[in-house]
Amino acid sequence: MNGNRLALLARLFARQPLAWTSSESAGPPLRRALGWPALTCIGLGTMLGGIFPTIGAGAHHAGPAVILSFVLSGIVCLAVALCYAEFASMVPVAGSAYTYAYATLGEIVAWIIGWDLILEYGISAAPVASSWSAYAQSFLGTYGIVLPHWAAIAHLSINGPWWWPGSYDLVHSQIDLLAALIVLAISGLLAIGIRESSRVNIAFVALQLAAMAVFFIAVGPHVKPANLHPYAPYGWHGIIGATALVFFAYIGFDTVTVASEEAHDPHRNVPIGIMLSLVIGGVLYVGLTYVTVGALQFTKLSDGGAMSDAIRAVTQNKWLRDIVDFGGVAGNTTVMLTSLLGQVRIFYVMARDRMLPPGVAQIHKVFRTPARMTMITGVIVSILAAIVPLEKLLALVNIGTLSAFAIVSAGVVVLRFTNPSAQRPFRVPLGPVIGAFGFLASIYLIVAGLSMETWIRFVVWFLVGLAVYALYGYWHSRLRTNEAPPPLSSSADSLP
C-alpha cells in the first residue's frame, strides 16, 4: 500500500525534462514576429489599464499611503520579475509559469498553476470589458450618442455566493452589448495574427501614455500637501490591504512570457521586455497615484474612476476630460487584448503537453495562431461580459496571480539546487535570496491582504481544477504515456 502511494506521489510530482519544453518538434510553430519593443508593449498593454480601477479602491483602504502600497507591490513584483526573466531565458516557450513549474516542481503543481492562470488571463477580461463599455458610453454620451436602453447594461441580481446557481436572478433582459462586441472584435484580431495584434496594442499603449501625460500636465500643478495628510489614516493593516488590492495593476509583466514562441531571440528579448514593462509601469503608477490623491482628497475619489474624478475637480476643460476618459478606453482595450492573448497561449501549451485535448492547440494554417481556441475563448468571455457583473472576481484574479508568482519564485530556488549546471542566459543576482523573497512576499500578501470570502472562492476554483485534472489531464499527460512532444495538426478551417 505504501509503495503504491509513493508511486502515485512520484507520478504527480514528475518533472518535465527541460528539453521537452522546446517547441521545435511539436508541429506547426507560431510566427516569430516580436522584438523587445513589441514585447515591452505587450507587458505595458496588460499593466497600464490596471491603474484606472485601482487608485480609488486602494486609497479607500490606505488613504494617501496608497502611494506606498504601489511601491511595496512594485518591489514584490520586481523580485518576481527577475525570477520570470531567468526562467524565460532558460525556457523560451509560451507556457509562462505553467511551463516553469512543470520543469521544476512537478506535474500536479504545473496543472494547479495553469488552472490559476485562467483567473489572471481569462476571467479578468470580462469585468475589464464591462469597464471599457462604461468608459465608451460616457465618452460617446458627451457627443450625444446614447445606446438603446436594452443594449446599455446588464442587470443581474446576485443574492448569495457567486458560485451558487440559486444566487442569480435576472432582473431585466438588457445586455451590455458594447462589452460583448469589443471582446469578440479583439478575439477576431488575435485570431488573424500576432503581428497585427501587436501593432494595434502598440498604438493603444501610445494613446494611453499620451493620456497619462495630459493628466500629469493638467492635474500635477494642483497637488496640495494638505490632501496627503494624514498619510496613513488606517495604519499598516490598511497599507497591506491596499498593497494586495493594487497588485492587480502590476498584473501583466508576466504576459510577456506567453509570447516567447512568437519573439525574435527570446533568450534576450523576453527578459528585456519583462523588466522594461515592469519598471516603466511602476514609475508611472507611483506618479499617477501621487498626483491623483494629492489633487483631490482621497475620500472623494470613486473606486473605479479616481483619475477622472481628479481632473474634473481641477479643470472644466472638456477636451482634457475627454482625453483622460479616452485613455481609460485605450487602457481597457490593451488589457483585454493582452489578457486574451495570454489565456489562449496558456491553453495552447497545456494542450501540447496533452494536459488538455490536442484539438485545443490546433494552429491555423494561414494565420499561424490558435485561431479556433481564440474565438471559442472570446465567445465565452463575451457572454460573461454581457450578462454577469464580475467585480468581485477581481480579488480572485489577484489570488490566482500571487499563487503563480509564488510558485515561479520557489521554482528558481529549487532549480538552483536540483540543476545548478542548467544554461541560464539571464541569471538572477542572488537567485536563492531573491526567489525566497518573492515567494514569501507573495504568500504574505495572499494571507494578510485578501479576505476569507476570496479564499473560499479560490478553494472552490481549485477543487474544480483538480477534478478536471483527475478526469483528463492525469491520464493523458505525455509524461504518463512517455511520449515525445506530440505532433499537432494545423487546421485550414475558416474561423468559427
C-alpha positions as CSV (number, residue, x, y, z in Angstrom):
1,M,0.0,0.0,0.0
2,N,2.8,2.4,1.0
3,G,4.6,1.5,-2.3
4,N,1.5,2.4,-4.3
5,R,1.2,5.7,-2.5
6,L,4.8,6.6,-3.1
7,A,4.4,5.6,-6.8
8,L,1.4,7.9,-7.1
9,L,3.2,10.8,-5.5
10,A,6.2,10.2,-7.8
11,R,3.8,10.4,-10.8
12,L,2.1,13.5,-9.5
13,F,5.3,15.4,-8.9
14,A,7.2,14.1,-12.0
15,R,9.0,16.9,-13.7
16,Q,9.0,17.5,-17.4
17,P,12.6,17.5,-18.9
18,L,13.7,20.9,-19.9
19,A,14.5,19.6,-23.4
20,W,10.8,18.7,-23.8
21,T,9.7,22.3,-23.5
22,S,11.2,23.0,-26.9
23,S,8.5,23.6,-29.5
24,E,10.7,22.8,-32.5
25,S,9.3,19.3,-32.9
26,A,5.8,20.0,-31.7
27,G,4.1,20.6,-35.1
28,P,3.5,23.9,-36.8
29,P,5.3,26.7,-35.0
30,L,3.9,30.1,-34.0
31,R,5.1,33.0,-36.1
32,R,8.1,34.8,-34.7
33,A,7.4,38.5,-35.2
34,L,8.2,40.3,-32.0
35,G,11.2,42.2,-30.8
36,W,11.8,43.6,-27.3
37,P,9.9,46.9,-28.0
38,A,6.8,44.9,-29.0
39,L,7.2,42.6,-26.0
40,T,7.6,45.6,-23.7
41,C,4.3,47.0,-25.1
42,I,2.6,43.7,-24.5
43,G,3.6,43.9,-20.9
44,L,2.5,47.5,-20.7
45,G,-0.7,46.8,-22.5
46,T,-1.8,44.4,-19.8
47,M,-0.4,46.5,-16.9
48,L,-1.3,50.1,-17.6
49,G,-5.0,49.6,-17.8
50,G,-5.0,48.3,-14.3
51,I,-4.2,51.7,-12.8
52,F,-7.7,53.1,-13.7
53,P,-9.7,50.8,-11.3
54,T,-7.1,50.6,-8.5
55,I,-6.2,54.0,-7.3
56,G,-9.5,54.9,-5.8
57,A,-10.2,51.4,-4.4
58,G,-6.7,51.3,-2.9
59,A,-7.0,54.8,-1.4
60,H,-10.1,53.8,0.4
61,H,-8.1,51.1,2.2
62,A,-4.9,53.1,2.9
63,G,-5.6,56.8,2.4
64,P,-2.8,58.7,0.8
65,A,-0.5,55.9,1.8
66,V,-1.8,54.0,-1.2
67,I,1.3,55.6,-2.8
68,L,3.4,53.4,-0.5
69,S,1.2,50.4,-1.4
70,F,2.1,50.8,-5.1
71,V,5.8,51.0,-4.1
72,L,5.6,47.8,-2.0
73,S,3.7,45.9,-4.7
74,G,6.3,47.1,-7.2
75,I,9.2,45.8,-5.0
76,V,7.5,42.4,-4.7
77,C,6.9,42.3,-8.5
78,L,10.5,43.3,-9.2
79,A,11.8,40.2,-7.3
80,V,9.2,38.0,-9.1
81,A,10.0,39.6,-12.5
82,L,13.7,38.7,-12.1
83,C,12.7,35.1,-11.5
84,Y,10.4,35.2,-14.5
85,A,13.3,36.6,-16.6
86,E,15.6,33.8,-15.6
87,F,13.1,31.1,-16.4
88,A,12.1,32.9,-19.7
89,S,15.7,32.8,-20.8
90,M,16.0,29.1,-20.0
91,V,12.6,28.0,-21.3
92,P,11.6,30.4,-24.1
93,V,8.2,28.9,-24.8
94,A,4.7,30.2,-24.4
95,G,3.6,28.5,-21.2
96,S,4.8,31.1,-18.7
97,A,4.5,30.0,-15.0
98,Y,2.8,26.7,-16.1
99,T,5.9,25.5,-18.1
100,Y,8.3,26.8,-15.4
101,A,6.5,24.8,-12.7
102,Y,6.3,21.7,-14.8
103,A,10.1,21.8,-15.3
104,T,11.0,22.4,-11.6
105,L,8.2,21.4,-9.2
106,G,6.2,18.7,-11.0
107,E,3.1,18.0,-13.0
108,I,0.4,18.5,-10.3
109,V,1.9,21.9,-9.4
110,A,2.1,22.8,-13.0
111,W,-1.6,21.9,-13.5
112,I,-2.6,23.9,-10.5
113,I,-0.7,27.0,-11.7
114,G,-2.0,26.6,-15.2
115,W,-5.6,26.4,-13.8
116,D,-4.9,29.5,-11.7
117,L,-3.6,31.4,-14.7
118,I,-7.1,31.2,-16.2
119,L,-8.1,33.6,-13.4
120,E,-5.3,36.0,-14.3
121,Y,-5.8,36.0,-18.1
122,G,-9.3,34.7,-19.0
123,I,-11.8,35.7,-16.3
124,S,-10.2,39.1,-15.7
125,A,-11.1,40.1,-19.3
126,A,-14.8,40.1,-18.6
127,P,-15.0,42.9,-16.0
128,V,-12.4,44.8,-18.0
129,A,-14.8,44.6,-21.0
130,S,-17.6,46.0,-18.8
131,S,-15.3,48.8,-17.7
132,W,-14.5,49.5,-21.3
133,S,-18.2,49.7,-22.1
134,A,-18.8,52.2,-19.3
135,Y,-15.9,54.5,-20.4
136,A,-17.0,54.2,-24.0
137,Q,-20.7,55.0,-23.2
138,S,-19.5,58.0,-21.1
139,F,-17.3,59.2,-23.9
140,L,-19.9,58.8,-26.6
141,G,-22.5,60.4,-24.3
142,T,-20.6,63.7,-24.3
143,Y,-21.3,63.9,-28.1
144,G,-25.0,63.0,-27.8
145,I,-24.6,59.3,-28.8
146,V,-26.7,57.2,-26.5
147,L,-27.2,53.4,-26.9
148,P,-30.8,52.0,-26.7
149,H,-31.8,51.1,-23.2
150,W,-31.9,47.3,-24.0
151,A,-28.2,47.4,-25.1
152,A,-26.8,49.6,-22.5
153,I,-26.1,47.5,-19.5
154,A,-26.8,44.0,-17.9
155,H,-28.9,43.7,-14.8
156,L,-28.2,40.5,-12.9
157,S,-29.1,40.5,-9.2
158,I,-26.7,38.4,-7.0
159,N,-28.3,37.4,-3.8
160,G,-25.7,35.0,-2.5
161,P,-22.3,33.4,-3.2
162,W,-21.2,33.8,-6.9
163,W,-20.6,30.0,-7.1
164,W,-24.1,29.0,-6.1
165,P,-26.6,28.8,-9.1
166,G,-29.6,29.9,-7.0
167,S,-27.9,33.2,-6.2
168,Y,-28.6,34.7,-9.6
169,D,-31.8,36.4,-10.6
170,L,-32.2,38.1,-14.0
171,V,-34.0,41.4,-13.1
172,H,-34.0,42.8,-16.6
173,S,-33.2,41.4,-20.1
174,Q,-30.7,44.1,-21.0
175,I,-27.3,43.1,-22.1
176,D,-24.1,45.1,-22.2
177,L,-23.8,44.9,-26.0
178,L,-20.6,47.0,-26.3
179,A,-18.8,44.8,-23.8
180,A,-19.7,41.7,-25.7
181,L,-18.8,43.2,-29.1
182,I,-15.4,44.5,-28.1
183,V,-14.4,41.1,-26.7
184,L,-15.5,39.4,-30.0
185,A,-13.7,42.1,-32.0
186,I,-10.4,41.7,-30.1
187,S,-10.7,37.9,-30.3
188,G,-11.0,38.2,-34.1
189,L,-8.0,40.4,-34.2
190,L,-5.9,37.9,-32.1
191,A,-7.1,35.0,-34.3
192,I,-5.9,36.8,-37.5
193,G,-2.3,37.2,-36.4
194,I,0.2,38.2,-33.7
195,R,1.8,40.9,-35.8
196,E,-1.5,42.6,-36.4
197,S,-2.5,42.3,-32.8
198,S,0.9,43.7,-31.7
199,R,0.6,46.7,-33.9
200,V,-2.9,47.6,-32.5
201,N,-1.6,47.1,-29.0
202,I,1.4,49.4,-29.6
203,A,-0.9,52.1,-30.9
204,F,-3.3,51.9,-27.9
205,V,-0.4,51.9,-25.5
206,A,0.9,55.0,-27.1
207,L,-2.5,56.6,-26.8
208,Q,-2.7,55.6,-23.2
209,L,0.7,57.1,-22.4
210,A,-0.3,60.3,-24.1
211,A,-3.5,60.5,-22.0
212,M,-1.4,59.9,-18.9
213,A,1.0,62.7,-19.9
214,V,-2.0,65.1,-20.3
215,F,-3.2,64.0,-16.9
216,F,0.2,64.8,-15.3
217,I,0.3,68.2,-17.0
218,A,-3.3,69.2,-16.2
219,V,-3.5,67.9,-12.6
220,G,0.1,68.0,-11.4
221,P,0.1,71.7,-10.6
222,H,-3.0,71.3,-8.4
223,V,-1.4,68.9,-5.9
224,K,-2.0,70.2,-2.3
225,P,0.1,68.9,0.6
226,A,-3.0,69.1,2.8
227,N,-4.6,66.3,0.8
228,L,-1.7,64.0,1.7
229,H,-2.4,64.2,5.5
230,P,-3.0,62.2,7.5
231,Y,-0.8,60.0,5.3
232,A,-1.8,56.6,6.7
233,P,-5.2,57.0,8.4
234,Y,-5.8,53.3,8.5
235,G,-2.4,52.2,9.7
236,W,-0.2,49.3,8.5
237,H,-3.2,46.9,8.1
238,G,-4.8,49.4,5.6
239,I,-1.5,49.7,3.7
240,I,-1.1,45.9,3.4
241,G,-4.7,45.5,2.3
242,A,-4.3,48.2,-0.3
243,T,-1.0,46.6,-1.4
244,A,-2.8,43.3,-2.1
245,L,-5.6,45.1,-3.9
246,V,-3.4,47.4,-6.2
247,F,-1.4,44.3,-7.1
248,F,-3.9,44.0,-9.8
249,A,-2.3,47.0,-11.6
250,Y,1.0,45.1,-11.9
251,I,-0.5,42.0,-13.4
252,G,0.8,42.0,-17.0
253,F,4.6,42.0,-17.0
254,D,4.4,38.2,-17.0
255,T,2.2,38.3,-20.1
256,V,5.5,38.9,-22.0
257,T,6.5,35.3,-21.3
258,V,3.4,33.8,-23.0
259,A,4.6,35.4,-26.3
260,S,8.0,33.8,-26.1
261,E,7.4,31.5,-29.0
262,E,6.5,34.5,-31.1
263,A,9.6,36.5,-30.2
264,H,12.8,37.0,-32.1
265,D,15.8,35.9,-30.0
266,P,13.6,35.1,-26.9
267,H,16.6,34.3,-24.7
268,R,17.5,38.0,-24.9
269,N,14.3,39.9,-25.8
270,V,11.9,38.3,-23.3
271,P,13.9,39.3,-20.2
272,I,14.3,42.8,-21.5
273,G,10.5,43.1,-22.2
274,I,9.7,41.8,-18.7
275,M,11.9,44.2,-16.9
276,L,11.2,47.3,-19.0
277,S,7.5,46.9,-18.8
278,L,7.6,46.5,-15.0
279,V,9.9,49.4,-14.4
280,I,8.1,51.8,-16.7
281,G,4.7,50.8,-15.3
282,G,5.8,51.0,-11.7
283,V,7.2,54.6,-12.1
284,L,4.0,55.7,-13.9
285,Y,1.8,54.1,-11.2
286,V,3.6,55.9,-8.3
287,G,3.5,59.2,-10.2
288,L,-0.2,58.9,-11.2
289,T,-1.2,57.9,-7.7
290,Y,0.7,60.8,-6.1
291,V,-0.9,63.3,-8.4
292,T,-4.4,61.9,-8.0
293,V,-4.6,61.7,-4.2
294,G,-2.7,65.0,-4.0
295,A,-5.1,66.9,-6.1
296,L,-8.3,65.5,-4.6
297,Q,-9.0,64.3,-1.0
298,F,-9.0,60.5,-1.1
299,T,-12.5,60.3,0.5
300,K,-13.9,62.0,-2.7
301,L,-12.3,59.5,-5.1
302,S,-14.5,56.8,-6.6
303,D,-13.4,53.2,-6.7
304,G,-13.1,52.9,-10.5
305,G,-12.7,56.4,-11.8
306,A,-10.2,58.2,-9.5
307,M,-8.2,59.9,-12.3
308,S,-11.4,61.1,-13.9
309,D,-12.6,62.5,-10.6
310,A,-9.3,64.3,-10.1
311,I,-9.2,66.0,-13.5
312,R,-12.9,67.1,-13.1
313,A,-12.1,68.6,-9.8
314,V,-9.3,70.8,-11.2
315,T,-10.4,71.8,-14.7
316,Q,-13.6,72.5,-16.6
317,N,-11.8,71.9,-19.9
318,K,-14.0,69.4,-21.8
319,W,-11.1,68.3,-24.1
320,L,-8.8,67.5,-21.3
321,R,-11.5,65.4,-19.6
322,D,-12.2,63.6,-22.9
323,I,-8.6,62.8,-23.4
324,V,-8.3,61.2,-19.9
325,D,-11.6,59.3,-20.5
326,F,-10.3,58.0,-23.8
327,G,-7.1,56.9,-22.0
328,G,-9.4,54.7,-19.9
329,V,-10.9,53.3,-23.1
330,A,-7.5,52.6,-24.6
331,G,-6.2,51.1,-21.3
332,N,-9.1,48.7,-21.0
333,T,-8.6,47.7,-24.7
334,T,-5.0,46.8,-24.3
335,V,-5.8,44.8,-21.1
336,M,-8.4,42.8,-22.9
337,L,-6.2,42.2,-25.9
338,T,-3.1,41.0,-24.0
339,S,-5.2,39.1,-21.4
340,L,-6.9,37.1,-24.1
341,L,-3.6,36.6,-25.9
342,G,-2.1,35.2,-22.7
343,Q,-5.1,32.9,-22.0
344,V,-5.1,31.2,-25.4
345,R,-1.3,30.7,-25.3
346,I,-1.6,29.0,-21.9
347,F,-4.3,26.7,-23.3
348,Y,-2.0,26.1,-26.3
349,V,0.9,24.9,-24.3
350,M,-1.2,22.8,-21.9
351,A,-2.7,21.0,-24.8
352,R,0.7,20.5,-26.4
353,D,1.6,18.6,-23.2
354,R,-1.7,16.6,-23.5
355,M,-3.0,18.1,-20.3
356,L,-5.9,19.4,-22.4
357,P,-7.2,17.8,-25.6
358,P,-4.8,18.3,-28.5
359,G,-7.5,20.0,-30.6
360,V,-7.2,23.0,-28.3
361,A,-3.7,23.6,-29.7
362,Q,-4.5,23.4,-33.4
363,I,-2.7,26.1,-35.4
364,H,-4.5,27.8,-38.3
365,K,-2.5,27.1,-41.5
366,V,-2.9,30.6,-42.8
367,F,-2.9,32.8,-39.7
368,R,-0.4,30.6,-37.7
369,T,-2.3,31.3,-34.5
370,P,-4.5,29.1,-32.3
371,A,-7.5,30.7,-34.2
372,R,-10.2,28.3,-33.2
373,M,-9.5,28.3,-29.5
374,T,-9.1,32.1,-29.6
375,M,-12.6,32.5,-30.9
376,I,-14.1,29.9,-28.5
377,T,-12.4,31.7,-25.6
378,G,-13.7,35.1,-26.9
379,V,-17.2,33.9,-27.2
380,I,-17.2,32.6,-23.6
381,V,-15.7,35.8,-22.2
382,S,-18.1,38.0,-24.3
383,I,-21.1,36.2,-22.8
384,L,-19.7,36.7,-19.3
385,A,-19.0,40.4,-20.0
386,A,-22.5,40.9,-21.5
387,I,-24.6,39.5,-18.6
388,V,-22.6,38.9,-15.4
389,P,-21.1,41.6,-13.2
390,L,-17.8,40.2,-12.2
391,E,-16.4,42.9,-9.9
392,K,-16.0,40.5,-7.0
393,L,-13.8,38.3,-9.2
394,L,-11.0,40.9,-9.3
395,A,-9.8,39.6,-5.9
396,L,-9.8,36.1,-7.3
397,V,-7.6,37.4,-10.2
398,N,-5.1,38.7,-7.6
399,I,-5.0,35.5,-5.5
400,G,-4.5,33.4,-8.7
401,T,-1.7,35.6,-9.9
402,L,0.0,35.8,-6.5
403,S,0.0,32.0,-6.3
404,A,1.6,31.8,-9.7
405,F,4.2,34.3,-8.7
406,A,5.0,32.4,-5.5
407,I,5.5,29.1,-7.5
408,V,7.8,30.8,-10.0
409,S,9.9,32.3,-7.3
410,A,10.1,29.0,-5.5
411,G,11.0,27.3,-8.8
412,V,14.1,29.5,-9.2
413,V,15.3,28.4,-5.8
414,V,14.6,24.7,-6.4
415,L,16.3,24.7,-9.8
416,R,19.4,26.4,-8.5
417,F,19.9,23.3,-6.2
418,T,18.5,20.5,-8.4
419,N,20.0,21.6,-11.7
420,P,22.8,24.1,-11.0
421,S,24.5,23.5,-14.3
422,A,21.5,24.3,-16.5
423,Q,22.2,27.0,-19.1
424,R,20.9,30.4,-17.8
425,P,21.3,33.2,-20.4
426,F,19.9,35.5,-17.8
427,R,20.8,34.8,-14.2
428,V,19.0,36.4,-11.2
429,P,21.6,38.1,-8.9
430,L,21.5,36.4,-5.5
431,G,19.0,34.0,-7.1
432,P,18.0,31.9,-3.9
433,V,17.6,35.1,-1.9
434,I,15.6,37.0,-4.5
435,G,13.5,33.8,-5.1
436,A,12.8,33.3,-1.4
437,F,11.8,36.9,-1.0
438,G,9.4,36.8,-4.0
439,F,7.9,33.6,-2.6
440,L,7.4,34.8,1.0
441,A,6.2,38.2,-0.1
442,S,3.6,36.7,-2.4
443,I,2.3,34.4,0.3
444,Y,2.2,37.2,2.8
445,L,0.1,39.3,0.5
446,I,-2.3,36.4,0.0
447,V,-2.7,35.7,3.7
448,A,-2.6,39.2,5.1
449,G,-4.3,41.2,2.3
450,L,-7.2,39.1,0.9
451,S,-10.5,38.3,2.6
452,M,-11.9,34.9,3.7
453,E,-14.6,35.3,1.0
454,T,-11.9,35.4,-1.6
455,W,-10.2,32.3,-0.1
456,I,-13.5,30.4,-0.2
457,R,-13.9,31.2,-3.9
458,F,-10.4,30.3,-4.7
459,V,-10.8,26.9,-2.9
460,V,-13.9,26.1,-5.0
461,W,-12.0,27.0,-8.2
462,F,-9.0,24.9,-7.0
463,L,-11.3,21.9,-6.4
464,V,-12.9,22.2,-9.8
465,G,-9.4,22.3,-11.4
466,L,-8.3,19.2,-9.5
467,A,-11.4,17.3,-10.8
468,V,-10.6,18.3,-14.4
469,Y,-7.0,17.1,-13.9
470,A,-8.1,13.8,-12.3
471,L,-10.6,13.1,-15.1
472,Y,-8.4,14.1,-18.1
473,G,-5.0,15.6,-17.5
474,Y,-3.5,12.9,-15.3
475,W,-4.4,10.1,-17.7
476,H,-3.5,11.8,-21.0
477,S,-0.3,13.7,-19.9
478,R,2.6,12.9,-22.2
479,L,4.7,12.1,-19.1
480,R,2.2,9.4,-18.3
481,T,2.4,7.9,-21.8
482,N,6.2,8.5,-22.2
483,E,5.6,10.3,-25.4
484,A,7.9,12.8,-27.1
485,P,6.3,16.1,-27.8
486,P,3.1,15.1,-29.7
487,P,2.6,16.3,-33.3
488,L,-0.3,18.7,-33.6
489,S,-2.1,19.1,-36.9
490,S,-2.8,22.6,-38.3
491,S,-6.3,23.5,-39.3
492,A,-7.2,25.0,-42.6
493,D,-10.7,25.6,-41.5
494,S,-12.0,29.2,-41.6
495,L,-12.6,31.0,-38.3
496,P,-15.8,30.0,-36.5
